[in-house]
């Protein structure tokens, strides 16, 4: 899988780069930064119960989710708690909630 950084984010221009998942994992391991993913599995925990102050998080697409390859590299999966009547959040909204939790 390829990880891509976009050439802009909101009002800030950032350099674009891309790499593979193994390189990202090696960089995160070298910096002692855990990698989490937003996905539902047996071991998934509430996003509010994980220390995200120094972490990286994979957010999957709404239709395909996160690849098995990317999930295998993650320390654990996290979820955004929602009421039973709520179906899901789109990827952009989920990323916003997770980023807010990371800064909280």
C-alpha positions in Angstrom: 0.0 0.0 0.0 1.1 3.5 -0.7 0.7 6.4 1.7 0.3 9.8 0.1 0.6 13.3 1.6 -1.4 15.8 -0.3 0.3 19.0 -1.6 -2.0 21.1 0.6 -4.0 20.9 3.8 -6.6 23.5 4.7 -4.8 26.9 4.2 -1.3 25.5 4.6 0.9 24.3 1.8 2.9 21.2 2.6 5.4 19.3 0.6 4.0 16.2 -1.1 5.6 12.8 -0.6 4.6 9.1 -0.7 6.0 5.9 0.7 5.0 2.4 1.5 3.4 1.1 4.7 6.6 -0.7 5.8 8.6 2.5 5.7 6.0 4.4 7.6 5.9 1.6 10.2 9.8 1.7 10.5 9.8 5.5 10.9 7.1 5.3 13.6 8.8 2.5 15.4 12.1 4.4 15.3 10.4 7.4 16.9 8.5 5.2 19.4 5.1 6.4 18.0 2.3 3.9 18.1 0.1 3.4 15.1 -3.6 2.9 15.5 -6.5 2.4 13.1 -10.2 3.3 13.1 -11.9 0.0 12.6 -14.2 -2.4 14.4 -12.7 -5.7 15.6 -13.0 -7.8 18.8 -10.2 -5.8 20.5 -11.3 -2.3 19.4 -11.3 0.3 22.2 -13.0 3.7 22.6 -11.0 6.5 21.2 -11.4 8.4 24.5 -9.6 5.5 26.3 -6.3 5.7 24.3 -3.5 8.2 24.7 -3.3 9.8 21.3 -1.1 12.7 22.3 1.9 11.1 20.5 0.4 8.7 18.0 -0.4 8.1 14.4 -3.8 7.0 13.2 -5.0 5.4 10.0 -8.4 6.5 8.8 -9.9 4.3 6.0 -12.2 5.2 3.2 -15.9 5.0 3.8 -16.5 2.3 1.2 -13.4 0.1 1.5 -12.2 0.8 5.1 -8.6 0.0 6.0 -6.6 -2.6 4.1 -5.7 -5.8 5.9 -2.0 -4.9 5.2 -2.4 -1.6 7.0 -4.4 -3.1 9.9 -1.7 -5.7 10.5 0.8 -2.9 11.2 -1.4 -1.2 13.7 -1.0 -1.7 17.5 -4.7 -1.7 18.0 -8.0 -0.4 16.6 -10.0 2.4 18.0 -13.6 3.5 17.5 -15.6 6.7 17.9 -18.5 6.0 20.3 -21.9 6.7 18.7 -25.5 6.1 19.6 -27.1 2.9 18.4 -29.3 4.8 15.8 -26.2 6.4 14.2 -25.0 4.4 11.2 -21.5 5.8 10.6 -19.4 8.9 10.0 -17.7 9.7 6.7 -13.9 9.5 6.7 -13.4 13.3 6.9 -15.6 13.6 9.9 -14.0 10.6 11.6 -10.6 12.1 11.0 -11.8 15.4 12.5 -13.1 13.7 15.7 -9.9 11.7 16.1 -7.7 14.7 15.5 -9.7 16.6 18.2 -9.1 13.7 20.6 -5.4 13.8 19.8 -5.2 17.5 20.7 -7.5 17.3 23.8 
